Amino acid sequence: MSIERADVLRQVDAAFPDSTVVLTLGGTVREMLAVAGRKGNHFISLDAMGQTISLALGLALGLEEPRPTEKVVAIEGDGSLLMGLSVMSTVGHLKPKNLVVFVLDNGVYLATGAQPTAAGDIDMVTVAKACGWVDGRDVRTPEELSAAVAWALSAQGPILIRVYIGTAQIPTSYFLEDPVILAEDFRRWLRAEQAPTSIG
Amino acid sequence: MSTQTAVAPVGIDSQEAILERRSQAVIEGIEAIDPDFVLHLASSTLKIVLSHFIDGAGARPGRRVFAMPREEEGVAIAAGLELADVRPIMIFQDNGIGNLLTSLLTLSQPYHLPLLCIVTRRGGLGEYNSMIHTISERSEALLDAAGVRWFQLDAHTPIERWAVEIERAWHFARATHRPVFMLVNLMGA
């Protein structure tokens, strides 16, 4: 049984309800909105091609100290990852313990007409480990996905989970929110999360 | 056999002296900002500045200093750091401006994420590379076309003002919620 993108998004949202989740652009954003709705902890990157992991890396580095137990999760696609592959070496060098990266690999640039990517010839987990990441896994079945999500909750990062997915899409509308509002919504959520809890 | 040594005329600083003095002013300006994260790219012109932060007095506990393989990657990491409410700056050469425009204009600029970039000038008087001027001379035009706010420090600005102006650029980026580029000419022109 194959895994579809929406399946992964549902599981990640359920597993990381209070963690920073950085979403890659295009269909991933729209499908996460369809399955989970607008979430304060989801940072929506609308068009920064190839920069999802870099953005998440910055958040992971910046949040390591104030939120040491919380994960920063990046949801990236195979095509976008290949647009900014150099970040693999930067992550491996800096080794943020809180960074979890899911690469949803459908083998194509789905948002632009399903042109094939070069991902099929690349062993991403081996690349990550060779760059200095702590660990990684390939996921091909729903059972492996559930196990990998559970593993990501407790594993020390940086880790990379490559999920082989199909190309089925949920029908969605364009998401046309102002990026300023997206950034401010996320910041408000983060500030509220970091605010000390009042007693009495 | 005679040897020839380049000697600056009386009253004119050597290029090395200018580089040293201006680099120190840039260091002073950045230290006044006291960034938590210093992201940099490879640059021979920036050697003095980068040495200060990589293994000099600026490599202090609590500050992370690391190299970027690509300028656009640095922009995205800095955007994440800004969202996390810490203090990043980026240091690189102007021939990398072309690399970062898409990242800057799809992330920092439209999301209103402040970012101070200290960008060294190449391609002007004193340049020793036969190619780099073809991109470096277009830096201002590229930034203008992209709608990116920039300021410039060169011989027109008294060296005593450089550090202050760099610190002001940091505050200006935050006050106006956008990336700001401070172009600095360390090569003497």
Interface residues (C-beta under 8 A of the other chain):
Chain A: V22 F43 S45 L46 D47 A48 M49 G50 Q51 S54 L55 A56 L57 G58 L59 A60 L61 G62 L63 P66 G84 S86 V87 S89 T90 H93 L94 P179 V180 L182 A183 F186 R187 L190 R191
Chain B: F37 R64 F66 M68 P69 R70 E72 E73 G74 V75 A76 I77 A78 A79 G80 L81 E82 L83 A84 D85 V86 P88 T102 S103 T106 L107 P110 Y111 H112 L113
